[in-house]
Amino acid sequence: MRTMLLVLSAFIAMTTVVGCGGISPDDRPVWQSNKKLLQQKTELENKASESEAQNKQLKQQVETLGSLDKNIRLENLYDIQSISIVSSTGIYTKEKGQKPRLMVYFSPIDKVGDSIKAAGSVEVQLWNIANSANEALIHKWDVGPGELNRNWGNALMNSFYRLALDLPENMPAKGEFVVRVSFTDYLRGKVLTARHTISKMNL
């Protein structure tokens, strides 16, 4: 980037000298080109300044992290102990005429019992335990970290992930339905699981 700035500066200086005269610069194509080069030079200088500032910040971060003990850093990061499925998890129809959806509300819980937003992915399974073992699993959904991150919310004194999942076409109208949620914690590699019996249904 610095080399490009030097080349542009030299070329601009040359065209400025050549373009000097009694005719208005706007009437000369070389001056119109010169204006564009000046704009490009300014943009490159701004980008170079931003890059230098970013590199300086990254260097400071690396130095700060390097000065901390690894065990101390891990101890002060969140440590999920379990996940909790909110009791309002169930099957609902948002509006009349729409297909019902499985609404899953759950929270990762840390070692002091607080709900926390954590980086990870989740697998949701819906079971009908009234069926035989090989027919009990109705459907499963995989939710990646990006979608999960967008679905974090708050209600009153609680915070949780909120997932709205479309039901499969073969969803039975009756049964004993159980939701199984498996959360993979990307920080520590833990897989935490919880189950919830659905008591709220509107099929």
C-alpha positions in Angstrom: 0.0 0.0 0.0 2.9 2.4 0.8 4.5 1.6 -2.6 1.2 2.5 -4.4 1.0 5.7 -2.5 4.5 6.7 -3.5 3.8 5.9 -7.2 0.6 7.9 -7.1 2.3 10.8 -5.4 5.1 10.9 -8.1 2.6 10.7 -10.9 0.5 13.4 -9.5 3.5 15.7 -9.1 4.6 15.0 -12.7 1.1 15.7 -14.1 0.8 18.9 -12.0 4.0 20.3 -13.5 3.0 19.3 -17.1 -0.4 20.7 -16.6 0.7 24.2 -15.5 -0.3 26.9 -18.0 -2.9 29.5 -18.8 -5.7 27.1 -19.7 -8.2 26.1 -17.0 -7.3 22.7 -15.5 -10.9 21.5 -15.9 -10.4 21.9 -19.7 -7.5 19.5 -19.7 -8.1 15.7 -19.6 -4.8 15.3 -17.7 -6.2 17.5 -14.9 -9.4 15.4 -14.7 -7.2 12.3 -14.4 -5.2 14.1 -11.7 -8.3 14.7 -9.6 -9.2 11.1 -9.7 -5.6 10.2 -8.7 -5.8 12.6 -5.8 -9.0 11.0 -4.6 -7.5 7.6 -4.8 -4.4 8.8 -2.9 -6.6 10.2 -0.2 -8.5 6.9 0.1 -5.4 4.9 0.2 -3.9 7.1 2.9 -7.1 6.7 5.0 -7.0 2.9 4.6 -3.3 2.9 5.5 -4.1 4.9 8.7 -6.9 2.5 9.6 -4.7 -0.5 9.1 -2.0 0.9 11.3 -4.5 1.7 14.0 -5.9 -1.9 13.8 -2.4 -3.4 13.9 -1.5 -1.4 16.9 -4.7 -2.5 18.7 -4.1 -6.2 17.8 -0.5 -5.9 19.1 -1.7 -4.5 22.4 -4.3 -7.3 22.7 -1.7 -9.9 22.1 0.7 -8.4 24.6 -2.1 -8.1 27.2 -3.2 -11.7 26.7 0.4 -12.9 26.7 1.0 -11.3 30.1 -1.9 -13.2 31.7 -1.6 -16.7 33.1 -3.5 -19.2 30.9 -5.3 -20.8 33.9 -6.3 -17.4 35.2 -7.8 -16.5 31.8 -9.9 -19.7 31.7 -11.1 -19.4 35.3 -12.5 -16.0 34.6 -14.4 -17.0 31.5 -17.8 -18.4 31.7 -18.1 -22.1 32.5 -21.5 -23.6 31.6 -22.7 -26.3 34.1 -26.1 -27.1 32.6 -28.9 -26.0 30.4 -32.4 -25.2 31.5 -35.5 -25.5 29.3 -38.1 -22.9 30.1 -41.6 -24.3 31.1 -43.3 -22.3 28.3 -41.7 -24.5 25.7 -44.5 -26.1 23.7 -46.3 -26.3 20.4 -48.2 -23.2 19.4 -50.1 -21.7 16.4 -49.1 -18.0 16.2 -52.2 -16.9 14.2 -55.4 -18.6 13.1 -54.8 -20.4 9.8 -51.0 -20.8 10.3 -49.2 -24.0 10.8 -48.2 -24.7 14.5 -44.6 -24.5 15.4 -42.4 -26.0 18.2 -41.3 -23.1 20.4 -38.2 -23.9 22.4 -36.9 -21.6 25.2 -33.7 -22.6 26.9 -30.8 -21.0 28.8 -27.2 -22.1 29.4 -26.5 -21.9 33.1 -23.1 -21.0 34.6 -21.5 -22.2 37.9 -23.3 -19.5 40.0 -26.7 -20.3 38.5 -27.0 -17.4 36.1 -28.4 -17.6 32.5 -25.7 -16.6 30.1 -25.4 -16.1 26.3 -22.7 -18.5 25.2 -21.2 -19.3 21.8 -22.3 -22.7 20.6 -24.7 -24.8 18.5 -27.8 -26.8 19.4 -29.6 -29.9 18.4 -33.3 -30.1 19.2 -35.1 -33.5 19.1 -38.9 -34.0 19.3 -40.0 -37.4 20.6 -43.4 -39.1 21.0 -42.7 -41.6 23.8 -46.1 -43.2 23.4 -44.6 -44.9 20.3 -42.2 -47.8 20.2 -38.5 -47.1 20.7 -37.7 -47.3 16.9 -40.6 -44.9 16.0 -40.4 -42.5 18.9 -38.2 -39.8 17.3 -40.4 -37.5 15.3 -37.9 -35.0 14.0 -34.7 -33.2 14.8 -33.3 -29.7 14.0 -29.8 -28.4 14.0 -29.3 -24.7 14.8 -25.8 -23.2 14.1 -24.1 -20.5 16.1 -25.1 -17.6 13.9 -28.8 -18.3 14.0 -28.6 -19.1 17.7 -26.9 -15.8 18.4 -29.7 -13.9 16.7 -32.3 -15.6 18.8 -31.2 -14.5 22.3 -33.9 -12.6 24.2 -35.1 -11.4 27.6 -38.4 -11.7 29.5 -39.0 -10.2 32.9 -36.2 -11.5 35.1 -35.0 -14.2 32.7 -32.8 -14.5 29.6 -32.9 -17.3 27.1 -32.6 -18.5 23.6 -35.9 -18.6 21.6 -36.2 -21.1 18.7 -39.3 -21.2 16.4 -39.1 -24.6 14.6 -41.4 -25.7 11.9 -43.1 -29.1 12.6 -42.7 -32.0 10.1 -45.6 -33.0 7.8 -45.9 -36.3 9.7 -46.5 -34.6 13.1 -49.1 -36.7 15.0 -52.0 -34.8 16.5 -51.8 -36.8 19.8 -49.1 -38.4 21.9 -46.8 -37.9 24.8 -44.3 -35.4 23.4 -40.8 -34.8 24.8 -38.3 -32.2 23.7 -34.6 -33.0 24.0 -32.1 -30.1 23.7 -28.3 -30.7 23.3 -26.1 -27.6 23.5 -22.5 -27.7 22.4 -20.4 -25.1 24.2 -17.7 -23.9 21.7 -15.5 -22.5 24.5 -14.9 -25.7 26.4 -16.2 -28.3 24.1 -18.9 -29.5 26.5 -22.2 -31.1 25.3 -25.0 -30.4 27.7 -28.4 -32.0 27.5 -31.9 -31.4 29.0 -35.3 -32.8 28.5 -38.8 -31.3 28.8 -42.2 -32.9 28.6 -44.5 -30.7 26.5 -47.7 -29.8 28.3 -48.6 -26.8 26.3 -50.0 -27.6 22.8 -52.2 -26.0 20.3 -52.3 -28.2 17.2 
